[in-house]
Amino acid sequence: MKPALMIFAGVLLAAVLLVVGYLGGRRHAPSASASTGNAASATDAGERKVLYWYDTMVPQQHFDKPGLSPMGMQMVPKYADDGGPKDVIQIDPTTVQNLGVRTALVERRVLASAIRVPGTITWDLRQASTISARVDAVISKLDVRAPYTVVAAGAPLAQLLAPQWNSALAEYRALEQARSADARELRSAARQRLQVLGLTAADIQSSRHGADAAITLHAPQAGVVTTLDVREGQRVTAGQTLMTLNGLSTVWVEAALPQAVAGTVRSGTPVGVTVDALPGRSFHGTVETLLSDVDAVTRTQRARIVLDNPDGALSPGMFATVQLNPTPDVAVPVVPDDALIATGTHTRVILAEGDGHFRAVSVRIGRAAGGYTEILDGLSGGEKVVVSGQFLIDSEASLSGALERLNDTTAKPVPAASAPMPGMPMGDKP
């Protein structure tokens, strides 16, 4: 019985080993097949020239060996024989339709160039005149007793008692009947002395005779007495200011220009001015000059505008709204504001080239008005730009590396030491 039992046990063991070997072979067969496939892929990959490896989340960062990126993502190769231009991406037309991509033509149109800025009406200082005493005198009478009194040209302002004037007038009048040549020369010298003392022909004509005769000062122009520095009965000295007179036939408007538009405004730029105090009225003029100082708080530069004010309706201190037209009406290439993609370093648009092909183009922008922005460089007109869904296309372009031409095409790959091998923890070295 023992030999038979041993034979049976051996046969049973052989059968078990046969079953285990068969099942183990089936389990490892797919792995072997997969290994064979991977080897084939590696062979195919070896036949294609790899330019660099990159992380799809950060496509602008290049590595010269495969592995995990600094972000822990498995890097993919970039092949030299990838079809199509490097800056063009292709999206299936069905996907484009599902994204709701809309395009618009790059048109040439006239942008509204009007700029509206605040302004303040001030005195035209070219019409300011100072009334002063040419000699020591006493104010015997003031015809203007309060500041901001409106006076006409030639109107009396004040009467002064001045011994020096009286003596010069008496000398001049004593020689009025002179007939000899010497006497006429003395009379001419006395007249010149009166002019030096500040008396005009009208003052001489209106002056009274006598030691206590007062000399009347008259307004040299029509305007407003803005300052009154003396009172009746006051003694004044030679050169002392009595009052200041400002004309109102013209006024200045000082407009505050932001630095972004100050460079477009020149002398002679036409302007229109409106004031809240005079609804329905508009005043027109031109920019006389740009003042050289810039406000340190508001960072604005003032433009001086001269306006005619024949009826005196404009008063200094009024708040005004100034509309400037700094540029001529010339048609320029424009795109809708929605088409622009600003990155902080430059601005770009997505061009639609048909058949699902798109390309990112860097542009230089200018003025913006009415929902459109001027294109100074990059587009000439007639192109199609994406105005809806362009950010999704731009993201796809970034992932595919199509934006490399717009950024830095001379960037060198990162050394291999910074790219860890597959399966190696970050920070370890091989």
VOPAGU-2260 file (C-alpha; in pm, 1 decimal, decimal comma):
REM VOPAGU-2260
SITE   aa  ch    i         X         Y         Z
SITE  MET   A    0       0,0       0,0       0,0
SITE  LYS   A    1     279,1     237,8      74,4
SITE  PRO   A    2     427,5     240,5    -278,8
SITE  ALA   A    3      83,7     294,4    -428,7
SITE  LEU   A    4      10,5     579,7    -187,2
SITE  MET   A    5     339,5     747,5    -269,8
SITE  ILE   A    6     270,0     716,6    -642,4
SITE  PHE   A    7     -74,4     875,6    -598,5
SITE  ALA   A    8      69,3    1161,8    -392,1
SITE  GLY   A    9     333,3    1230,3    -660,3
SITE  VAL   A   10      75,1    1237,5    -938,9
SITE  LEU   A   11    -146,0    1476,0    -735,4
SITE  LEU   A   12     146,9    1708,2    -666,8
SITE  ALA   A   13     239,2    1714,8   -1034,8
SITE  ALA   A   14    -120,4    1804,3   -1125,5
SITE  VAL   A   15    -128,4    2090,6    -872,4
SITE  LEU   A   16     200,4    2228,5   -1002,8
SITE  LEU   A   17      68,5    2209,1   -1357,3
SITE  VAL   A   18    -246,8    2407,8   -1267,0
SITE  VAL   A   19     -47,1    2673,1   -1076,5
SITE  GLY   A   20     192,3    2713,9   -1367,3
SITE  TYR   A   21     -92,3    2753,8   -1615,3
SITE  LEU   A   22    -273,2    3021,2   -1409,8
SITE  GLY   A   23      48,9    3211,3   -1344,0
SITE  GLY   A   24     129,1    3214,6   -1712,3
SITE  ARG   A   25    -210,0    3366,3   -1798,6
SITE  ARG   A   26    -169,8    3637,7   -1535,3
SITE  HIS   A   27     172,8    3753,4   -1664,0
SITE  ALA   A   28      92,1    3726,9   -2034,8
SITE  PRO   A   29     -80,8    4072,4   -2059,6
SITE  SER   A   30     205,5    4233,3   -1871,3
SITE  ALA   A   31     446,8    4088,8   -2118,0
SITE  SER   A   32     229,9    4208,9   -2403,6
SITE  ALA   A   33     212,1    4558,7   -2250,3
SITE  SER   A   34     586,3    4557,8   -2206,4
SITE  THR   A   35     622,8    4466,6   -2570,3
SITE  GLY   A   36     386,7    4754,1   -2667,6
SITE  ASN   A   37     578,6    5000,1   -2453,8
SITE  ALA   A   38     898,7    4890,1   -2611,8
SITE  ALA   A   39     745,3    4946,4   -2954,1
SITE  SER   A   40     631,3    5293,7   -2847,1
SITE  ALA   A   41     974,6    5366,6   -2712,1
SITE  THR   A   42    1116,2    5252,9   -3045,1
SITE  ASP   A   43     876,6    5484,9   -3229,3
SITE  ALA   A   44     963,8    5766,2   -2991,7
SITE  GLY   A   45    1328,6    5695,3   -3046,4
SITE  GLU   A   46    1280,2    5741,7   -3422,3
SITE  ARG   A   47    1132,7    6093,8   -3369,1
SITE  LYS   A   48    1353,9    6380,2   -3258,1
SITE  VAL   A   49    1252,0    6518,1   -2918,8
SITE  LEU   A   50    1319,1    6891,1   -2877,7
SITE  TYR   A   51    1240,0    6907,8   -2507,6
SITE  TRP   A   52    1003,1    6784,3   -2238,1
SITE  TYR   A   53     748,7    7011,2   -2073,3
SITE  ASP   A   54     472,4    7019,3   -1818,2
SITE  THR   A   55     133,9    7075,0   -1983,6
SITE  MET   A   56      39,8    7302,9   -1694,6
SITE  VAL   A   57     348,1    7522,6   -1750,6
SITE  PRO   A   58     428,8    7481,8   -2122,6
SITE  GLN   A   59     675,2    7771,0   -2135,7
SITE  GLN   A   60     914,4    7587,5   -1898,8
SITE  HIS   A   61    1136,1    7340,0   -2088,7
SITE  PHE   A   62    1345,1    7045,1   -1966,9
SITE  ASP   A   63    1609,6    6845,9   -2151,4
SITE  LYS   A   64    1517,9    6507,2   -1992,3
SITE  PRO   A   65    1192,7    6329,3   -1909,0
SITE  GLY   A   66    1064,0    6291,0   -1557,0
SITE  LEU   A   67     847,3    6475,3   -1309,0
SITE  SER   A   68     820,0    6852,6   -1334,3
SITE  PRO   A   69     875,7    7078,4   -1030,0
SITE  MET   A   70     495,7    7072,8    -993,2
SITE  GLY   A   71     499,1    6693,2    -968,3
SITE  MET   A   72     339,0    6632,5   -1310,4
SITE  GLN   A   73     465,1    6376,5   -1561,8
SITE  MET   A   74     628,6    6566,2   -1847,8
SITE  VAL   A   75     548,1    6503,4   -2213,6
SITE  PRO   A   76     785,4    6530,9   -2510,2
SITE  LYS   A   77     780,5    6802,7   -2776,1
SITE  TYR   A   78     875,1    6653,8   -3113,4
SITE  ALA   A   79    1053,6    6838,9   -3392,1
SITE  ASP   A   80     819,6    6700,3   -3657,5
SITE  ASP   A   81     496,6    6825,8   -3499,3
SITE  GLY   A   82     290,4    6943,2   -3794,2
SITE  GLY   A   83     171,3    7300,0   -3861,7
SITE  PRO   A   84     319,7    7640,8   -3780,8
SITE  LYS   A   85     445,5    7680,5   -3428,5
SITE  ASP   A   86     212,5    7973,3   -3350,7
SITE  VAL   A   87    -108,7    7826,1   -3496,2
SITE  ILE   A   88    -348,8    7597,5   -3312,4
SITE  GLN   A   89    -627,8    7392,2   -3466,1
SITE  ILE   A   90    -963,0    7325,3   -3300,1
SITE  ASP   A   91   -1234,2    7101,0   -3436,4
SITE  PRO   A   92   -1510,8    7311,9   -3600,3
SITE  THR   A   93   -1772,2    7134,0   -3390,3
SITE  THR   A   94   -1587,8    7231,4   -3075,1
SITE  VAL   A   95   -1563,1    7589,3   -3200,3
SITE  GLN   A   96   -1936,9    7595,6   -3252,3
SITE  ASN   A   97   -2003,3    7448,5   -2909,9
SITE  LEU   A   98   -1782,0    7710,8   -2748,7
SITE  GLY   A   99   -1990,8    7986,2   -2907,9
SITE  VAL   A  100   -1688,8    8151,5   -3067,4
SITE  ARG   A  101   -1777,7    8481,1   -3234,7
SITE  THR   A  102   -1551,9    8687,4   -3459,7
SITE  ALA   A  103   -1544,2    9046,4   -3580,9
SITE  LEU   A  104   -1364,6    9221,1   -3864,2
SITE  VAL   A  105   -1081,1    9460,9   -3792,3
SITE  GLU   A  106   -1234,8    9781,6   -3928,3
SITE  ARG   A  107   -1094,0   10122,2   -4009,6
SITE  ARG   A  108   -1313,2   10384,1   -3851,7
SITE  VAL   A  109   -1296,6   10728,3   -3693,5
SITE  LEU   A  110   -1278,7   10710,4   -3316,3
SITE  ALA   A  111   -1448,8   10976,9   -3111,9
SITE  SER   A  112   -1152,9   11175,5   -2982,7
SITE  ALA   A  113   -1336,9   11411,3   -2749,5
SITE  ILE   A  114   -1195,2   11431,9   -2395,9
SITE  ARG   A  115   -1407,2   11572,7   -2113,9
SITE  VAL   A  116   -1218,5   11714,4   -1816,4
SITE  PRO   A  117   -1304,4   11955,0   -1533,4
SITE  GLY   A  118   -1190,4   12314,8   -1538,3
SITE  THR   A  119   -1210,8   12639,4   -1342,6
SITE  ILE   A  120   -1267,2   12989,5   -1477,6
SITE  THR   A  121   -1009,3   13244,0   -1358,2
SITE  TRP   A  122    -916,0   13605,5   -1427,6
SITE  ASP   A  123    -725,8   13686,1   -1743,7
SITE  LEU   A  124    -419,2   13828,3   -1574,0
SITE  ARG   A  125    -316,3   14006,7   -1893,6
SITE  GLN   A  126    -605,2   14244,6   -1830,4
SITE  ALA   A  127    -502,4   14320,2   -1473,0
SITE  SER   A  128    -382,3   14672,0   -1392,7
SITE  THR   A  129    -261,5   14820,1   -1065,4
SITE  ILE   A  130    -362,5   15170,5    -957,1
SITE  SER   A  131     -84,1   15314,9    -739,6
SITE  ALA   A  132      25,1   15647,7    -595,8
SITE  ARG   A  133     313,3   15805,0    -787,1
SITE  VAL   A  134     376,9   16061,7    -513,8
SITE  ASP   A  135     308,6   16106,2    -144,7
SITE  ALA   A  136     -59,0   16202,1    -105,4
SITE  VAL   A  137    -375,0   16182,9     102,4
SITE  ILE   A  138    -693,0   16007,6     -15,6
SITE  SER   A  139    -946,5   16288,1      -0,5
SITE  LYS   A  140   -1228,2   16089,0    -162,3
SITE  LEU   A  141   -1289,8   15732,3    -280,0
SITE  ASP   A  142   -1533,2   15688,3    -567,2
SITE  VAL   A  143   -1497,6   15306,7    -533,5
SITE  ARG   A  144   -1565,8   15201,2    -176,8
SITE  ALA   A  145   -1594,9   14822,4    -203,1
SITE  PRO   A  146   -1410,7   14541,0    -381,6
SITE  TYR   A  147   -1567,6   14382,8    -690,3
SITE  THR   A  148   -1724,4   14708,2    -799,2
SITE  VAL   A  149   -1774,5   14716,5   -1175,7
SITE  VAL   A  150   -1639,5   15033,9   -1335,1
SITE  ALA   A  151   -1637,4   15167,7   -1689,7
SITE  ALA   A  152   -1333,7   15287,3   -1877,8
SITE  GLY   A  153   -1247,3   15642,7   -1765,3
SITE  ALA   A  154   -1467,9   15630,5   -1454,3
SITE  PRO   A  155   -1333,1   15819,3   -1145,9
SITE  LEU   A  156   -1169,5   15596,6    -887,4
SITE  ALA   A  157   -1024,4   15827,1    -620,3
SITE  GLN   A  158    -924,2   16187,3    -551,5
SITE  LEU   A  159    -579,1   16258,8    -407,1
SITE  LEU   A  160    -429,3   16566,0    -243,3
SITE  ALA   A  161     -62,6   16570,8    -342,9
SITE  PRO   A  162     155,5   16884,0    -292,4
SITE  GLN   A  163     406,5   16759,7    -545,9
SITE  TRP   A  164     136,1   16728,0    -810,1
SITE  ASN   A  165     -11,3   17065,3    -724,2
SITE  SER   A  166     322,3   17243,7    -756,1
SITE  ALA   A  167     393,7   17077,8   -1089,4
SITE  LEU   A  168      45,5   17170,5   -1217,4
SITE  ALA   A  169      83,6   17530,2   -1100,9
SITE  GLU   A  170     416,2   17556,4   -1284,0
SITE  TYR   A  171     264,1   17410,6   -1600,6
SITE  ARG   A  172     -34,8   17646,1   -1594,4
SITE  ALA   A  173     183,0   17951,1   -1526,4
SITE  LEU   A  174     355,5   17889,6   -1856,8
SITE  GLU   A  175      38,0   17837,9   -2063,1
SITE  GLN   A  176      42,1   18198,5   -2195,2
SITE  ALA   A  177     414,9   18201,8   -2262,1
SITE  ARG   A  178     518,2   18311,5   -2612,3
SITE  SER   A  179     894,4   18307,9   -2610,1
SITE  ALA   A  180    1093,0   18004,5   -2717,9
SITE  ASP   A  181    1252,2   17964,3   -2375,9
SITE  ALA   A  182     912,7   17977,5   -2204,4
SITE  ARG   A  183     770,1   17714,8   -2442,7
SITE  GLU   A  184    1063,9   17487,2   -2364,3
SITE  LEU   A  185     998,9   17531,4   -1992,1
SITE  ARG   A  186     631,6   17453,3   -2046,1
SITE  SER   A  187     722,8   17137,4   -2236,2
SITE  ALA   A  188     954,7   17032,3   -1953,9
SITE  ALA   A  189     676,3   17093,8   -1698,3
SITE  ARG   A  190     442,0   16873,0   -1905,3
SITE  GLN   A  191     695,9   16592,7   -1912,3
SITE  ARG   A  192     736,6   16622,6   -1537,2
SITE  LEU   A  193     360,5   16576,4   -1491,5
SITE  GLN   A  194     370,7   16264,4   -1707,1
SITE  VAL   A  195     656,4   16124,0   -1499,5
SITE  LEU   A  196     449,6   16187,7   -1188,9
SITE  GLY   A  197     172,1   15973,7   -1337,9
SITE  LEU   A  198     -77,4   16235,1   -1456,7
SITE  THR   A  199    -239,8   16175,8   -1793,1
SITE  ALA   A  200    -377,1   16442,7   -2024,4
SITE  ALA   A  201    -727,6   16371,6   -1888,2
SITE  ASP   A  202    -604,5   16413,9   -1530,3
SITE  ILE   A  203    -441,0   16745,1   -1614,6
SITE  GLN   A  204    -750,1   16866,5   -1794,9
SITE  SER   A  205    -986,7   16773,4   -1509,6
SITE  SER   A  206    -769,5   16896,6   -1225,4
SITE  ARG   A  207    -881,2   17202,4   -1028,6
SITE  HIS   A  208    -679,6   17513,4    -943,2
SITE  GLY   A  209    -555,7   17595,9    -596,5
SITE  ALA   A  210    -324,9   17456,5    -333,3
SITE  ASP   A  211    -595,9   17222,2    -201,7
SITE  ALA   A  212    -714,0   17107,0    -543,2
SITE  ALA   A  213    -744,4   16727,4    -558,2
SITE  ILE   A  214    -628,7   16517,6    -851,9
SITE  THR   A  215    -881,4   16258,0    -971,2
SITE  LEU   A  216    -756,9   15912,9   -1080,2
SITE  HIS   A  217    -955,9   15745,7   -1359,0
SITE  ALA   A  218    -999,6   15380,2   -1459,4
SITE  PRO   A  219    -766,8   15291,8   -1748,9
SITE  GLN   A  220   -1010,7   15022,7   -1871,0
SITE  ALA   A  221   -1350,0   14873,6   -1799,3
SITE  GLY   A  222   -1350,5   14595,5   -1547,4
SITE  VAL   A  223   -1389,4   14494,9   -1185,5
SITE  VAL   A  224   -1200,6   14635,4    -886,9
SITE  THR   A  225   -1075,5   14306,5    -740,9
SITE  THR   A  226    -875,9   14454,4    -450,0
SITE  LEU   A  227    -915,4   14782,5    -258,9
SITE  ASP   A  228    -618,1   14852,4     -34,2
SITE  VAL   A  229    -690,0   15206,5      94,9
SITE  ARG   A  230    -963,7   15397,9     271,2
SITE  GLU   A  231   -1080,4   15755,7     248,8
SITE  GLY   A  232    -858,1   15996,9     446,2
SITE  GLN   A  233    -562,7   15757,3     442,3
SITE  ARG   A  234    -212,6   15887,6     377,7
SITE  VAL   A  235     -25,6   15697,2     106,6
SITE  THR   A  236     334,5   15703,2      -6,9
SITE  ALA   A  237     484,0   15702,5    -353,0
SITE  GLY   A  238     452,6   15359,9    -513,5
SITE  GLN   A  239     186,5   15228,1    -275,5
SITE  THR   A  240     -90,2   15017,5    -436,0
SITE  LEU   A  241    -433,7   15171,7    -409,0
SITE  MET   A  242    -643,0   14911,8    -591,3
SITE  THR   A  243    -629,3   14643,6    -861,4
SITE  LEU   A  244    -852,4   14646,1   -1168,4
SITE  ASN   A  245    -924,5   14336,5   -1381,1
SITE  GLY   A  246   -1092,3   14333,1   -1719,9
SITE  LEU   A  247   -1364,4   14079,1   -1804,1
SITE  SER   A  248   -1371,5   14092,2   -2184,2
SITE  THR   A  249   -1176,5   13763,4   -2181,4
SITE  VAL   A  250   -1127,0   13498,7   -1911,3
SITE  TRP   A  251    -898,7   13202,7   -1862,1
SITE  VAL   A  252   -1013,2   12843,7   -1813,6
SITE  GLU   A  253    -764,5   12613,1   -1644,0
SITE  ALA   A  254    -846,5   12251,9   -1735,0
SITE  ALA   A  255    -697,1   11959,5   -1539,5
SITE  LEU   A  256    -562,6   11702,9   -1786,3
SITE  PRO   A  257    -472,5   11348,6   -1677,0
SITE  GLN   A  258    -123,2   11245,3   -1778,5
SITE  ALA   A  259    -266,3   10981,1   -2012,7
SITE  VAL   A  260    -416,7   11250,2   -2238,8
SITE  ALA   A  261    -193,9   11549,4   -2166,7
SITE  GLY   A  262      51,1   11432,9   -2433,2
SITE  THR   A  263    -215,7   11453,7   -2705,5
SITE  VAL   A  264    -310,7   11816,3   -2633,6
SITE  ARG   A  265    -121,9   12094,1   -2808,7
SITE  SER   A  266    -139,1   12470,9   -2835,6
SITE  GLY   A  267    -430,6   12552,4   -3062,9
SITE  THR   A  268    -636,0   12243,6   -2979,3
SITE  PRO   A  269   -1003,9   12342,5   -3015,9
SITE  VAL   A  270   -1220,0   12320,9   -2704,6
SITE  GLY   A  271   -1579,7   12369,1   -2600,5
SITE  VAL   A  272   -1670,6   12488,7   -2252,8
SITE  THR   A  273   -1999,4   12462,3   -2065,6
SITE  VAL   A  274   -2086,1   12581,7   -1714,4
SITE  ASP   A  275   -2364,5   12466,9   -1485,9
SITE  ALA   A  276   -2458,6   12827,8   -1408,3
SITE  LEU   A  277   -2546,3   12893,1   -1775,0
SITE  PRO   A  278   -2740,2   12589,9   -1901,7
SITE  GLY   A  279   -2783,7   12573,7   -2274,8
SITE  ARG   A  280   -2485,5   12797,6   -2349,5
SITE  SER   A  281   -2156,2   12682,6   -2495,8
SITE  PHE   A  282   -1831,7   12876,8   -2527,1
SITE  HIS   A  283   -1563,9   12792,6   -2781,0
SITE  GLY   A  284   -1193,1   12864,5   -2777,2
SITE  THR   A  285    -851,4   12705,7   -2815,0
SITE  VAL   A  286    -578,4   12584,4   -2583,2
SITE  GLU   A  287    -327,7   12863,8   -2541,4
SITE  THR   A  288     -59,0   12669,6   -2359,1
SITE  LEU   A  289       9,5   12372,1   -2132,9
SITE  LEU   A  290     140,9   12486,2   -1796,3
SITE  SER   A  291     473,1   12325,6   -1714,0
SITE  ASP   A  292     390,5   12211,8   -1358,9
SITE  VAL   A  293     206,3   11891,2   -1266,5
SITE  ASP   A  294     -13,1   11873,4    -957,9
SITE  ALA   A  295     163,2   11650,0    -705,0
SITE  VAL   A  296    -164,4   11523,7    -555,2
SITE  THR   A  297    -390,3   11463,7    -856,1
SITE  ARG   A  298    -105,2   11405,7   -1107,5
SITE  THR   A  299    -279,8   11630,2   -1359,6
SITE  GLN   A  300    -138,6   11898,3   -1586,4
SITE  ARG   A  301    -320,4   12225,0   -1642,3
SITE  ALA   A  302    -410,6   12360,1   -1984,3
SITE  ARG   A  303    -481,0   12732,1   -2017,3
SITE  ILE   A  304    -772,3   12822,7   -2243,7
SITE  VAL   A  305    -869,1   13178,7   -2339,7
SITE  LEU   A  306   -1241,6   13249,8   -2386,0
SITE  ASP   A  307   -1412,2   13565,3   -2507,8
SITE  ASN   A  308   -1655,9   13703,4   -2251,1
SITE  PRO   A  309   -1815,6   14008,9   -2412,7
SITE  ASP   A  310   -2126,3   14017,3   -2192,7
SITE  GLY   A  311   -1943,4   13929,3   -1869,7
SITE  ALA   A  312   -2152,1   13613,5   -1817,8
SITE  LEU   A  313   -1848,3   13408,7   -1717,3
SITE  SER   A  314   -1722,8   13489,0   -1370,3
SITE  PRO   A  315   -1394,7   13372,7   -1215,6
SITE  GLY   A  316   -1444,0   13081,3    -978,9
SITE  MET   A  317   -1712,4   12908,6   -1186,4
SITE  PHE   A  318   -1678,6   12532,8   -1235,9
SITE  ALA   A  319   -1661,6   12438,1   -1604,4
SITE  THR   A  320   -1669,8   12121,2   -1811,6
SITE  VAL   A  321   -1412,8   12131,1   -2088,3
SITE  GLN   A  322   -1436,5   11912,9   -2399,4
SITE  LEU   A  323   -1116,7   11887,7   -2601,8
SITE  ASN   A  324   -1070,4   11740,7   -2948,9
SITE  PRO   A  325    -697,0   11668,5   -2955,3
SITE  THR   A  326    -671,2   11458,6   -3272,8
SITE  PRO   A  327    -810,1   11505,9   -3623,0
SITE  ASP   A  328   -1086,9   11278,8   -3743,9
SITE  VAL   A  329    -881,4   11009,9   -3925,0
SITE  ALA   A  330    -989,8   10650,7   -3984,5
SITE  VAL   A  331    -766,6   10405,0   -3796,6
SITE  PRO   A  332    -773,3   10023,3   -3749,7
SITE  VAL   A  333    -987,8    9934,5   -3449,8
SITE  VAL   A  334   -1103,5    9617,8   -3274,9
SITE  PRO   A  335   -1381,8    9565,8   -3020,2
SITE  ASP   A  336   -1264,6    9603,2   -2663,4
SITE  ASP   A  337   -1376,6    9243,2   -2591,9
SITE  ALA   A  338   -1119,1    9108,9   -2838,9
SITE  LEU   A  339    -819,2    9227,8   -2638,0
SITE  ILE   A  340    -631,0    8998,5   -2400,5
SITE  ALA   A  341    -410,0    9198,1   -2162,3
SITE  THR   A  342    -134,7    9006,8   -1985,8
SITE  GLY   A  343      32,3    9292,3   -1799,1
SITE  THR   A  344     341,9    9287,7   -2020,9
SITE  HIS   A  345     173,7    9306,7   -2362,3
SITE  THR   A  346    -166,1    9286,1   -2530,6
SITE  ARG   A  347    -271,7    9028,0   -2786,8
SITE  VAL   A  348    -570,0    8918,8   -2993,8
SITE  ILE   A  349    -673,1    8582,7   -3138,5
SITE  LEU   A  350    -699,7    8579,5   -3518,3
SITE  ALA   A  351    -945,3    8339,6   -3683,2
SITE  GLU   A  352    -786,3    8205,9   -4002,7
SITE  GLY   A  353   -1064,4    7966,7   -4107,2
SITE  ASP   A  354   -1112,3    7588,9   -4090,9
SITE  GLY   A  355   -1068,1    7592,4   -3714,3
SITE  HIS   A  356    -723,2    7751,8   -3728,2
SITE  PHE   A  357    -642,2    8029,2   -3479,4
SITE  ARG   A  358    -332,8    8233,4   -3413,5
SITE  ALA   A  359    -234,1    8470,3   -3129,8
SITE  VAL   A  360     -98,5    8807,6   -3245,4
SITE  SER   A  361      67,8    9069,4   -3027,5
SITE  VAL   A  362     -66,3    9422,8   -3083,9
SITE  ARG   A  363       9,5    9775,0   -2966,2
SITE  ILE   A  364    -302,0    9967,7   -2870,8
SITE  GLY   A  365    -385,1   10337,7   -2866,4
SITE  ARG   A  366    -697,0   10535,7   -2784,9
SITE  ALA   A  367   -1026,8   10374,8   -2684,8
SITE  ALA   A  368   -1374,3   10516,8   -2740,2
SITE  GLY   A  369   -1724,5   10385,7   -2799,2
SITE  GLY   A  370   -1636,5   10021,8   -2726,0
SITE  TYR   A  371   -1346,4   10013,1   -2976,7
SITE  THR   A  372    -970,6   10039,5   -2931,4
SITE  GLU   A  373    -721,8   10175,9   -3181,9
SITE  ILE   A  374    -452,9    9935,4   -3306,4
SITE  LEU   A  375    -121,9   10113,2   -3359,9
SITE  ASP   A  376      77,5    9807,4   -3462,1
SITE  GLY   A  377       8,2    9440,3   -3533,5
SITE  LEU   A  378    -306,4    9465,9   -3748,1
SITE  SER   A  379    -381,4    9667,3   -4059,7
SITE  GLY   A  380    -752,5    9600,3   -4117,6
SITE  GLY   A  381    -964,2    9327,3   -4274,6
SITE  GLU   A  382    -853,4    9048,1   -4038,6
SITE  LYS   A  383   -1096,7    8851,3   -3824,7
SITE  VAL   A  384   -1048,3    8857,9   -3449,6
SITE  VAL   A  385   -1221,5    8644,4   -3188,4
SITE  VAL   A  386   -1444,5    8846,4   -2955,0
SITE  SER   A  387   -1613,9    8561,7   -2764,6
SITE  GLY   A  388   -1441,9    8249,8   -2634,7
SITE  GLN   A  389   -1096,0    8389,1   -2704,5
SITE  PHE   A  390    -978,9    8317,2   -2350,5
SITE  LEU   A  391   -1043,5    7942,6   -2395,4
SITE  ILE   A  392    -853,3    7950,0   -2724,5
SITE  ASP   A  393    -576,2    8150,4   -2561,4
SITE  SER   A  394    -551,9    7888,8   -2286,3
SITE  GLU   A  395    -527,5    7615,0   -2545,9
SITE  ALA   A  396    -256,7    7812,7   -2724,2
SITE  SER   A  397     -68,8    7845,5   -2397,0
SITE  LEU   A  398     -92,8    7470,5   -2325,5
SITE  SER   A  399      22,8    7381,7   -2674,7
SITE  GLY   A  400     314,6    7624,0   -2666,9
SITE  ALA   A  401     176,0    7842,4   -2947,8
SITE  LEU   A  402     244,1    8156,3   -2741,3
SITE  GLU   A  403     615,6    8095,6   -2729,5
SITE  ARG   A  404     676,4    8326,7   -3024,8
SITE  LEU   A  405     503,5    8611,6   -2838,6
SITE  ASN   A  406     706,2    8555,9   -2523,2
SITE  ASP   A  407    1071,1    8454,4   -2516,7
SITE  THR   A  408    1168,9    8222,1   -2800,4
SITE  THR   A  409    1534,7    8228,7   -2693,9
SITE  ALA   A  410    1474,6    8065,9   -2351,9
SITE  LYS   A  411    1711,4    7777,4   -2291,1
SITE  PRO   A  412    1594,2    7441,8   -2147,9
SITE  VAL   A  413    1624,8    7394,5   -1774,6
SITE  PRO   A  414    1921,8    7172,4   -1676,7
SITE  ALA   A  415    1839,9    6805,7   -1623,5
SITE  ALA   A  416    1932,0    6821,9   -1255,7
SITE  SER   A  417    1618,4    7026,7   -1190,9
SITE  ALA   A  418    1395,0    6758,5   -1343,3
SITE  PRO   A  419    1369,9    6449,9   -1117,6
SITE  MET   A  420    1350,0    6105,8   -1267,3
SITE  PRO   A  421    1016,7    5917,4   -1268,8
SITE  GLY   A  422     931,8    5773,8    -929,3
SITE  MET   A  423    1194,7    5983,3    -748,2
SITE  PRO   A  424    1064,0    6216,8    -473,1
SITE  MET   A  425    1111,3    6587,9    -523,2
SITE  GLY   A  426    1435,8    6722,0    -382,3
SITE  ASP   A  427    1630,4    6387,0    -416,5
SITE  LYS   A  428    1922,2    6349,7    -652,6
SITE  PRO   A  429    2002,5    6043,5    -860,1
